[in-house]
Amino acid sequence: QVQLVESGGGLVQPGGSLRLSCAASGGIRSIISMGWYRQAPGKQRELVATVSSSGVTNYADSVKGRFTLSRDNAKNTAYLQMNSLIPEDTAVYYCNVILLRVEGLRYNTWGQGTQVTVSS
């Protein structure tokens, strides 16, 4: 079974930083993309950042210059470094991985979500 383990959420003051981690494991042939989405209260889930297997990153305009998505291919892990956090960043953050299973099937899987709260 493919499993995603998220960590790093918490409560932080405006201007502070957090680093989210997402590790994928179990029956993975290759990673197609890894990324983060978030869902704020009363809003739809939205893309935050993604990184492709070739290393190309894509960021939402609202986080450009503040968030950095990186990856560790050896560990099948993605990291989201979040700096200069603002209250609007408050949301549940979900890791997303699109991968090929060992049997060759494409699989889209989500982490359990981690709460990020930016407040004074």
N, C-alpha and C positions, 0 to 999 in steps of 0.2 A: 504494500500500500504506500502510495506517495503521501508524504506528510510535510507540512510546513510548520515551522516553529518560529513564532514572532516574539520579539522582546524589545524593551527599551522605552516603552511609553511611560507617561507619568504626568505630574503637575509641574509646570514651570512658569516663571514670571515672564511678562513681555520683555523681549530682548534676549532671553535666554536661549539655550541650545539643548537639543536632545538627539540621540542617535538610535535609530531603529535598526534592528537586525532581522533577517528572515533567512532561515536555513531550510533547504529542501532535501529530502532524503527518500529512499525507497523506490526501487524499480525504475530508475531513470536512465534512459539511453543518452539523451542529450537535452540541453536547455535551449528553448527557442527564445524566450524572453523572460525577464524578471522585472517586477515593478511594484509600485505602491499606489493604492487608491484610498480615498478617504470619504467618509460620510459624516457631515455635520448635522446637528439637530435640525429637523424639518427640511432637509435637503436631500437630493439624490446623490448617489455615489459618484465621485468624479475622479478622473485621473490626476495623479500627482506627478509621477515620474516613472519612466520605464527605461530599461537598457536591453538591447538586443544581444544575440549571441556574438555579433561582430563588434560589440562594444559601443554602438551608437546609442546615445541617450536622448530622451525626449522629456521635457518638463512643461508642466502647466505654466502659463504666463504669471500666475499669481505667486509662484514660488521661485521663479528664475532669479538667480543671484543670491538666494538665501539657502536653498536646499541643494544637496549634492548626492546623487545616486552613484554608488560604486558596487563592484562585484568581486567576489573571490571565487573563481571558477573551480579551483581545487576543492573547495568546501561547499560548492553549490549554494553560496550565500550572497545575499544582497544587503547593502547597508544604505540607509537614508540618513545623512547628516543634515539636521535641521538647525539652522542658525537664525538669529534675529527674529525669533518667533513672535507672532502677533496673535491677539485673541481670535482673529478669523481663522487661524490654523487649528483651532479646537475642533476635534473630530475623532471618530474611530478610524484608525488607519489599518487597512487590510493589505497584506502582501498577496501578490498575484504572480503565479508562475505558469507559463505555457511551455510544455515540454513534450518530448517523445518518450513514451514508456518503452521498456525493454522489448516488448512485443511489437513495437513499431506504431502504436496508436498515439495520436495527438491527444493531449490531456491538458485541460485548463483547471487549475486548482487554486484555492484560496485559503489563506490563513484564518485564524480565529478572530483576528482583530485585536488591536491594542489601543487603549484610550490615550489620547494626547489632549491635555487641557492647559491652555495658556491663559493665566489669570493673575491679577494682583491680589 
